[in-house]
Each structure stands twice: as C-alpha cells, then as structure tokens.
C-alpha cells in the first residue's frame, strides 16, 4: 500500500497491482482480501486523522460490497472517510476504484470501537 493524500476526515491509499494479489489466476482477477485490507487501513487512518491523534481501536463492523472485479494490471485506489465520532465509536465509509471514482470496485461502511475513550 502507498499513501496518496488526506484531508481532515479522509485518507486515500493506493494498492499497486501485483500478480501475488491475484485470487483467480485464470482471469487474473485481484483477490477480495487485499481490497478489504486496503479499505480497513484507509478508514482506520481516516479515524486517526479526524481525531488528530492515534487512538487504539478495534473493528466492530466492516461491510465490504464488491461491485465488480478490478481491472487486471491497474492500481486500486481506496479512499476512507470518518464521518462521525462519538466517545467510543467511529463511523466510517469509503470506496475503492481502479481509475474512475464513478465506477467503483467496492464500497465499505463500518464502525470501530475506540479502546481509549476520549473526553
């Protein structure tokens, strides 16, 4: 994974194509696990970016809806956003695409439990 950009409540990462990440060798389709990992990291970083500090947290729920296979050879871009914080829960969403944000590979939504409650 590679860092691309961030804002006050979002982070964007890149996952360059690698034959090691292919899940279906007959079609050379990227496995779903690397995309889920990309989005878990991007959304976690978005939580910490929004908080302005690292706070340990655990994934309570991470729903990944795969919309289509990533195009072989393309880098997958994952953008995660933290859109709401409470004392103990962070709410996230995001999407992954392989070049066109209007044609996503996957959408994610979920929650993280903050392991250190913030005042």
C-alpha positions, 0 to 999 in steps of 0.5 A: 500500500502507498499513501496518496493524500488526506484531508481532515476526515479522509485518507486515500491509499493506493494498492499497486497491482501485483500478480501475488494479489491475484485470487483467480489466476485464470482471469487474473482477477485481484483477490477480495482480501487485499481490497478489504485490507486496503479499505480497513487501513484507509478508514482506520487512518481516516479515524486517526486523522479526524481525531488528530491523534492515534487512538487504539481501536478495534473493528466492530463492523466492516461491510465490504460490497464488491461491485465488480472485479478490478481491472487486471494490471491497474492500481486500486485506489481506496479512499476512507472517510470518518464521518462521525465520532462519538466517545467510543465509536467511529463511523466510517465509509469509503470506496475503492476504484481502479481509475474512475471514482464513478465506477467503483470496485467496492464500497465499505461502511463500518464502525470501530470501537475506540479502546481509549475513550476520549473526553 
